[in-house]
């Protein structure tokens, strides 16, 4: 059996080297006589690379080669990955991808095309890197009614927040370190603005609840505005700040999906997930809470998930994986304004006493938080559970203070 890789970057080259390193047992587990890499599609050339001779720049060679039965897509981005994956599936080839942008945007459609062409479309590596999570949700936990899923799905932001919490670095200092370590891109927006985590929670929500969740329907907030003052108030409160992606099935069968920084209590299993690690908590009616933890990024952890999918494709050339992933109707994702939580709010005011009177009038009783060395006029408090809509209505009533920071409080 022949395999092609599209995209010879960090993950693609990890896949090639893992296929070689563990070749013997991969072939054995694939239930095939052989498993060989035939092409690597990339616009670049790789002089001196052991697979230099396999590198091509013309996709047609892959799609027109009947010997290639499995295509691995590790290009990233939506275009031309979408067109190449679509064409590969239509040509009767199974496709394995690590591309969360592709799966979040087009997962439902590509699974349908795969089914129509009697091939597989697998994407274990698209969420959580090497952490098994797609299969556990769709197979191992299939007997459960899952009503909630939440997690730390982005390693780069978790690394930045860990450095802020443990080493007192500012956001800018920690981002620079993340870039130096090769975690954050030069343009770090996809990570620090929450888009990467958003795509991943959309995929998980579709698997848990059966309908496609489009990333642009999800309220998404990143970590750029988090300061060391907020980190300290979280510590005083008894927790840490994490970028949490969450999805919950509502009673009316719509879903609430959100990505935002959140206060997480120290005793939560998510609080101790540090550095570039990811963790995903799944709440099922039979299992209760189950947490998946591990390396959410990196060449070999992600290649581990990709190659496992390749093996699965090879073993099931005639049996198709079923994910129960349907398209969704407008309004399936509830407005974030209906979501309820307590909020941590940090404010500054010249007339703090007057501002506090306004706060009590708007929010009723609140729990005040204090920190050492707070500048004059700064105060912070935690509200009762209210909706985002109520928050948006109440905040403007505090005319004597500026809201510097508003962070949701989770109950995981
Ligand atoms: N940039 C991503 C992260 C890589 O930091 O988690 C894996 O999707």
Boltz pocket constraint, residues with backbone or C-beta under 6 A from the ligand:
constraints:
  - pocket:
      binder: B
      contacts: [[A, 126], [A, 129], [A, 153], [A, 154], [A, 155], [A, 156], [A, 157], [A, 183], [A, 191], [A, 196], [A, 276], [A, 296], [A, 297], [A, 298]]
      max_distance: 6.0
